Amino acid sequence: MPIIDTVAPGAGLVLTPVVPVGRPSVADQVFDELRRRILSLDLPPGARLSEVEVAAQMGVSRQPVRDAFYRLSKLGLLSIRPQRATTVTLISEAAVMQARFVRTALEVETVRTAARRMTAADLRRLEANLHAQDRAITAGEKAAFHALDDAFHRDICDRAGVALAWDLIAEMKSHMDRVRMLSLSFASRSAYEDHLSIFSPLSRGDGEGAAAAMRVHLSRILDQIARIRAANHDWFEGDAEAEAP
């Protein structure tokens, strides 16, 4: 059984209209909506997209859609081929491993720094996030847990005083996010427990302990991806032999 049900490319997708408040903002909204739908797998790998249809559903002209398609293609999420359909790219295991390597390098140092700078208020904020994660898992709210997971990591970057690190991570982790979404049906609880293992040394100001826990947490995908790929092989490129950096 697939970890999540595969749907026909683009079938039944309803996009949210945007508020036309100037072309740059409109283009950003189109980009954000499509990126969110791709990462959540509402638009699964292989799904076809049409500029005309997206523009009509979102109530915008074709230009901001064209701009959003281009930006998504630069992130490796869309394949645009002249005179052929634009499609959501298949998941590249090699790209996932590269993204994991870079993310680990950034976040291990970030959490080490955060441990020296965390205030009591910062720790309360993270603790509240952890309680919300637990509730989301219990309720089976995968999308909510995914958002809280991101917020947990983003807040650590913010508290370390290197918000730019999260901006860089967010830009390049798209390849990981689709795999993470596929893992949530069986790995949400273990991810939450990893977050607790990161929080514990953070709360004591133990930078080395927090860094070690973060490294273990971000390595989980190495064990999960084979299971995910086996259950959803049609969504992956043929690069299964790629080594993890």
C-alpha positions, 0 to 999 in steps of 0.5 A: 500500500502506498504511504499516501494515496496516489491521485491522478495528476492535477485531478480535482485541484482547486486553487485559491484566488489571489487578491490583485494588489500589484503585480509583484505581490500577485506573482508572489502569491501565485508562487507561494500557493503553487509551491505549497500545493507541490510540497503538500503533494496536492500536486503530486510528482508528474502532475501537469499544469497549464498557465491558462488553467492556473490563471483562470482559477486564481483570477490573475493574468498569465504573466504572474503565473509564468513568473511563478512557473519559472521560479518553481523550475529554478527550485527544481519543482517544475519541468518546463519544456517548450511545446510540451506540458509543464509538469511537477518534477519527480522526486530526486533522491540525490537532490534530497540527500544534497539538501539534507547535507546542507541543512545539517551543516547549517542547523547543527551550528545554529542550534549550538549557537542558540543554546548559548542565547536562549532566554526563558521566554524563548524556551517557553515558546519552544515548549508551547510549540512542542505541546502543539506538535503532540496535539497535532499528532494525536489528532492526525493533523499531518499538515498542522504538524508539518507547519509546527515542525518548520516553526520549531526549527525556524524559531531556533534559527531566530533565537540564534540570531541567524534568521538568514540561515532559515531563509537559506534552508527554506529555499533549498529544502523543497526536495526534502519536504515532499519526502517528509510529507510522505513520512508523516503517516509513520514518522511524526511521533519519532520526529516529535521525540527527536524535537524533545531530545533537541529541546532538553539540552537547549533548555540546559544551555548544552550546545554540544548536546543540542548539536548532537541531537539535531544531527541525529534528527536530520539523519532520520531521512536516510533510513526513511527514504528507502521505505518511502520510495518503495511504496511510491516508486512512480514518484521518484526519479531513477537515481536510487543508487545516489550516495548520501553526502 
